[in-house]
Amino acid sequence: MNEQELQRQAKHRLAILRHAEEVSGNVAATCRYYGISRTRFYRWRRRYDEQGLAGLKDKSRRPHTSPNATPEEVIGKVVHLRQHYHFGPLKISMYLKRYHDIEISQSGVWRILKRLDMNRLPASQRHKAHAKRWKRYEKQQPGHRIQMDVKFIAPLEGSRKPRYYQFTAIDDCTRLRVLKIYDRLNQKTAIQFLDYVCQKLPFRIDVIQTDNGVEFGSQFHWHVLDRGIQHVYIKPATPRLNGKVERSHRIDGEEFYRLLDGQVIDDAEVFNQRLEEWEDYYNFDRPHGALGGQTPYERLLQKTQPNETPL
């Protein structure tokens, strides 16, 4: 019950006390009229005589001591992850376990957020009914399919450059990503990025999947084939078919670019240095909800380790 409701409750009880004095002139009649006991009436009147209107508010029923209460330090970490990264209860629970060795359940995190009125996510991150969600799938081996796309970076305040372009490649199986910033968007930069991806990923690529953007035109297509890799286009106007790279771009906006707010980076080389730090964190340190809390690199190790057969 918030303060406004408590104040309304106290005024209602004061009206009952005044009814007995000014209207009925009889405590028993007033109690019958309002459906309360005389014991409760006299308790309210005593508290009103001692404390005034504040005495008519309900007292907190919280215990004076709570030995099993969540420590303030843990609550502070939960609030920090919520405010700065917009993490949900599951992701917060995974982070606290992984980086702070703190065991707290998803429901425990939710109760903390609920008590602090921080349980509502931004509209773009709210849960969707299962009937409206797309079925999740993934390839079984690293390199079977790489989704590739471009994220347009809005001009930063004070920047002379109208915009930058983040090229992103993500492995369908492990979610391992390669990122690079370019100041131009054309087939030449797309080809440069493809060569960079092939050099950086620690496994063979079988298929590259892109949308129908002009940067992935015929020159890019034939360059992919020349490298012995298949190139497939998704259907026009169906970005959900590139869902993993699209979702990773949303993570970039929420956890990387939002933290650059107010900073001016007007050099593609400096931009790439910051982006490479984020790429390393994403691949090696950030637990991934769709991977059961594993990082992409941990999933890669799991998929590439030989199965041990019992003797």
C-alpha atoms as one frame of an Amber mdcrd trajectory, in Angstrom:
protein
   0.000   0.000   0.000   1.523   3.332  -1.050   1.517   6.567   0.940  -1.486
   8.005  -0.888  -3.584   4.942  -0.057  -2.462   5.039   3.589  -3.475   8.697
   3.818  -6.902   7.899   2.356  -7.296   5.038   4.823  -6.443   7.292   7.801
  -9.008   9.927   6.717 -11.695   7.248   6.419 -11.020   6.055   9.967 -11.071
   9.612  11.254 -14.512  10.036   9.659 -15.721   6.983  11.611 -14.444   8.463
  14.882 -16.195  11.753  14.133 -19.414   9.939  13.181 -19.610   8.502  16.718
 -19.067  11.949  18.266 -21.034  14.226  15.926 -23.690  12.080  14.228 -24.776
   9.009  16.206 -23.441   9.983  19.608 -23.142   6.250  20.299 -20.072   4.083
  19.701 -22.043   0.831  19.396 -24.404   2.325  16.780 -21.477   3.661  14.744
 -19.702   0.311  14.882 -22.830  -1.490  13.680 -23.256   1.068  10.861 -19.659
   0.659   9.576 -19.384  -3.067  10.333 -16.424  -2.878  12.729 -15.864  -4.104
  16.273 -15.831  -1.762  19.260 -12.352  -3.049  20.144 -11.066  -1.788  16.817
 -12.911   1.539  17.248 -11.333   2.194  20.658  -7.907   1.152  19.366  -8.182
   3.729  16.549  -9.345   6.398  18.980  -6.466   5.742  21.362  -3.919   5.898
  18.542  -5.522   9.102  17.229  -5.335  10.740  20.678  -1.655   9.796  20.968
  -0.343  10.357  17.410  -2.969  12.301  15.507  -3.875  11.401  11.928  -0.628
   9.445  11.437  -1.741   7.020  14.152  -4.692   5.903  12.020  -2.456   4.505
   9.264  -1.701   0.785   9.179   1.660  -0.040  10.699   4.288  -1.967   8.760
   4.141  -5.693   9.421   7.692  -6.350   8.367   9.740  -8.179  11.036  12.366
  -6.156  12.897  15.043  -8.617  11.866  15.232 -10.855   8.749  18.154 -13.293
   9.044  17.463 -14.724   5.574  17.046 -11.370   3.838  19.119 -10.700   0.706
  22.228  -8.650   1.641  22.247  -5.008   0.569  25.409  -5.642  -1.465  23.603
  -8.217  -3.605  20.588  -5.941  -4.023  22.953  -3.196  -5.208  24.411  -5.496
  -7.869  20.915  -6.468  -9.033  19.917  -2.803  -9.328  23.134  -1.947 -11.202
  22.605  -4.691 -13.804  18.972  -3.657 -14.231  19.612   0.057 -14.593  22.713
  -0.088 -16.785  22.030  -3.165 -18.924  18.249  -3.732 -18.682  18.895  -7.399
 -17.834  15.935  -9.574 -16.875  15.831 -11.805 -13.758  17.321 -14.837 -15.534
  20.271 -12.916 -16.986  20.930 -11.163 -13.656  20.918 -14.515 -11.854  23.400
 -15.940 -14.395  25.715 -12.929 -14.117  25.790 -12.978 -10.312  26.579 -16.704
 -10.316  29.258 -16.438 -12.987  31.128 -13.291 -11.947  30.412 -12.922  -8.206
  29.739 -16.528  -7.142  26.398 -15.373  -5.720  23.602 -17.929  -5.725  20.221
 -16.231  -6.142  17.239 -17.665  -7.980  15.462 -16.033 -10.898  12.345 -15.650
  -8.727  14.441 -14.071  -5.969  15.773 -11.469  -8.385  12.251 -10.784  -9.629
  10.999 -10.183  -6.083  13.780  -7.650  -5.497  12.911  -5.829  -8.730   9.201
  -5.949  -7.883   9.780  -4.470  -4.426  11.850  -1.650  -5.934   9.276  -1.055
  -8.717  11.870  -1.988 -11.359  10.162  -5.115 -12.698   8.855  -3.529 -15.913
  11.212  -3.755 -18.877  11.250  -1.277 -21.780   8.486  -2.072 -24.284  10.973
  -3.474 -26.817  12.163  -6.117 -24.339   8.891  -7.277 -22.815   7.873 -10.913
 -22.992   5.737 -11.922 -25.945   3.077 -14.592 -25.809   4.367 -17.917 -27.149
   1.817 -17.853 -29.960   3.506 -14.714 -31.314   7.094 -15.884 -30.939   9.120
 -17.562 -33.664  10.366 -21.086 -33.079  14.039 -21.140 -32.122  16.404 -23.321
 -34.137  20.141 -23.667 -34.569  22.641 -25.542 -36.686  24.390 -28.440 -34.977
  27.985 -27.728 -35.986  30.086 -24.508 -36.001  30.426 -22.966 -39.439  27.440
 -24.717 -41.020  25.796 -21.325 -41.497  26.969 -17.764 -40.797  24.369 -14.985
 -40.729  25.718 -11.641 -41.935  24.131  -8.198 -41.797  24.822  -4.480 -41.373
  23.816  -2.245 -38.487  23.533   1.467 -39.285  25.119   3.568 -36.554  23.311
   6.872 -36.071  25.626   9.919 -36.115  27.007  10.671 -32.660  26.527  14.197
 -31.346  29.415  16.409 -32.476  30.605  13.916 -35.092  31.535  15.150 -38.563
  30.786  11.777 -40.129  27.114  11.355 -41.142  27.057   7.668 -40.086  29.085
   4.502 -39.660  28.250   0.931 -40.643  28.777  -2.069 -38.385  29.203  -5.301
 -40.331  28.279  -8.334 -38.221  28.754 -12.064 -38.766  27.346 -14.582 -36.277
  27.706 -18.353 -36.272  24.297 -20.028 -36.159  25.503 -22.816 -33.857  27.758
 -21.148 -31.271  26.652 -17.465 -31.554  30.336 -16.570 -31.966  30.480 -13.130
 -33.616  32.853 -11.026 -35.715  32.294  -7.251 -35.840  33.893  -4.421 -37.781
  33.073  -0.764 -38.420  33.370   0.833 -41.868  32.719   4.404 -42.929  31.306
   3.305 -46.300  28.601   0.829 -47.274  29.205  -0.959 -50.584  30.209  -4.328
 -52.002  33.898  -3.535 -51.595  33.579  -3.167 -47.817  31.340  -6.259 -47.689
  34.032  -8.290 -49.483  36.700  -6.936 -47.122  34.568  -7.944 -44.166  34.006
 -11.463 -45.556  37.768 -11.975 -45.896  38.204 -10.658 -42.349  35.574 -13.101
 -41.039  37.185 -16.084 -42.789  40.527 -15.122 -41.289  39.190 -14.637 -37.766
  36.768 -17.526 -37.219  38.515 -20.694 -35.957  36.522 -23.074 -38.152  35.579
 -23.607 -41.788  32.529 -21.741 -43.117  30.093 -23.720 -45.261  27.322 -21.170
 -45.926  26.992 -17.374 -45.705  23.417 -16.103 -45.306  22.548 -12.444 -45.986
  19.584 -10.264 -46.800  19.139  -8.664 -50.238  20.967  -5.402 -49.491  22.962
  -3.789 -52.293  26.197  -4.383 -50.358  25.624  -8.126 -50.823  25.170  -7.899
 -54.593  26.678  -9.887 -57.452  30.343  -8.971 -56.811  30.042 -10.075 -53.202
  28.120 -13.202 -54.225  30.755 -14.388 -56.683  33.559 -13.602 -54.247  31.895
 -15.865 -51.666  31.612 -18.676 -54.219  35.249 -18.199 -55.280  36.244 -18.922
 -51.669  34.410 -22.261 -51.820  31.537 -21.064 -49.631  27.848 -21.168 -50.479
  25.912 -17.891 -50.420  22.163 -17.836 -49.812  19.787 -14.867 -49.682  16.816
 -14.763 -47.336  13.402 -13.932 -48.766  12.797 -10.193 -49.235  11.108  -8.402
 -46.297  11.677 -11.323 -43.897  14.376 -10.134 -41.429  13.232 -12.828 -38.974
  15.064 -15.371 -41.171  18.255 -13.593 -40.108  16.943 -13.580 -36.551  20.177
 -14.330 -34.705  22.132 -11.465 -36.230  19.127  -9.127 -35.850  18.821 -10.054
 -32.160  22.548  -9.537 -31.635  22.222  -6.028 -33.100  19.589  -5.265 -30.498
  22.002  -6.437 -27.801  24.649  -4.110 -29.279  22.271  -1.182 -28.958  21.255
  -2.035 -25.387  24.619  -3.037 -23.921  27.275  -1.282 -26.027  26.085   1.764
 -27.934  23.833   2.971 -25.132  26.911   3.200 -22.896  28.635   5.396 -25.521
  25.914   8.037 -25.141  27.567  11.443 -24.829  30.929  10.258 -26.227  32.183
  11.475 -29.589  34.138   8.915 -31.616  34.939  10.433 -34.981  37.543   7.944
 -36.168  36.748   4.503 -37.610  39.978   3.041 -36.214  39.184   4.185 -32.666
  35.601   3.004 -33.118  36.881  -0.444 -34.135  39.135  -0.623 -31.075  36.157
  -0.078 -28.778  34.046  -2.484 -30.831  36.740  -5.174 -30.659  36.713  -4.937
 -26.852  32.939  -5.441 -26.924  33.295  -8.346 -29.385  35.773 -10.107 -27.073
  33.470  -9.597 -24.091  30.488 -10.935 -26.056  32.353 -14.021 -27.278  34.359
 -14.962 -24.190  32.680 -13.493 -21.093  29.010 -12.698 -21.679  26.665 -15.589
 -20.698  24.067 -16.180 -23.385  20.489 -16.986 -22.379  19.835 -19.095 -25.495
  22.955 -21.161 -24.704  21.862 -21.976 -21.162  24.268 -19.459 -19.609  27.287
 -20.489 -21.675  29.399 -17.989 -23.571  29.747 -18.494 -27.351  33.340 -19.632
 -26.859  32.288 -22.197 -24.246  29.666 -23.523 -26.662  32.373 -23.730 -29.367
  34.602 -25.794 -27.067  31.656 -28.054 -26.217  30.856 -28.625 -29.890  34.451
 -29.247 -30.992  35.668 -31.497 -28.169  35.742 -35.178 -29.191  33.155 -37.377
 -27.537  34.664 -39.663 -24.953  33.545 -43.259 -25.411  33.683 -45.633 -22.444
  36.084 -48.538 -22.682
